[in-house]
């Protein structure tokens, strides 16, 4: 039995659908059943909360493989999940981490994910660590300013990165969860195409059939708002600003061939993602 946490998020939702197509037995841990209403009916649902360890035993009962995605900054969710996994006899954890753990020096975002990886390693449960870069779905963070005034805030200027479709992360997760050769592996996942924000917005505007202007970020507050329009806690805000500074300096960009090597196909393109999601960005 596979247990999926984060099942209603960008990656978890894709993973649930892919596991359903594979026909393997799986269960989803949800805090709000209403948010899981559109997920496959075959998925067994257990209401629990990683922040409350007392709720976890029923979700983990009979589980031997775990997809672990923990939100926020702290370690509590990870520690609770690991303890429940140990008690249930889970034999393999596939954990979504971040490529930021590769930083030298490691940025704040990387340190938080590194601490979670270390907590999992300390459990002695065999694990696979997925370390994706920036998601294509981060473009949804641009919606407030696009809808308000037809523009996108750009905090990274000449910096380039290779955004990855969460569906590709999910495909690698499904492969690791259903195969026997991925324990102990660390997979750094990116898309194949390197973009500046301006280049991404141009592709998105073409897909949506409307003009979208790019505005350079001029303040730290704008930088945080470009990623978290509703604001972010101070520690997260500082980490976001640090991350954008590092991205701005990387004008060459970083990418890997891991998705193609594992899935035996090219990663999904940003243009294809924009075409699928164009309606969300149309303002008329």
URJO-V412918 format. One record per run of one state. SS is the DSSP state (~ for helix, > for strand, _ for the rest). FROM is the first residue (numbers start at 1). LEN is the number of residues. Records with the same first field share a line. If there is no record, write none. Layout:
SS = FROM-LEN, FROM-LEN
This chain:
_ = 1-1, 5-5, 23-3, 31-2, 37-7, 48-5, 56-1, 61-4, 69-7, 89-3, 97-2, 103-5, 123-4, 133-2, 150-1, 155-6, 162-2, 165-1, 179-7, 190-5, 196-1, 209-4, 217-3, 228-6, 250-8, 264-6, 282-3
> = 2-3, 26-5, 44-4, 65-4, 92-5, 127-6, 135-1, 151-4, 161-1, 164-1, 186-4, 195-1, 213-4
~ = 10-13, 33-4, 53-3, 57-4, 76-13, 99-4, 108-15, 136-14, 166-13, 197-12, 220-8, 234-16, 258-6, 270-12
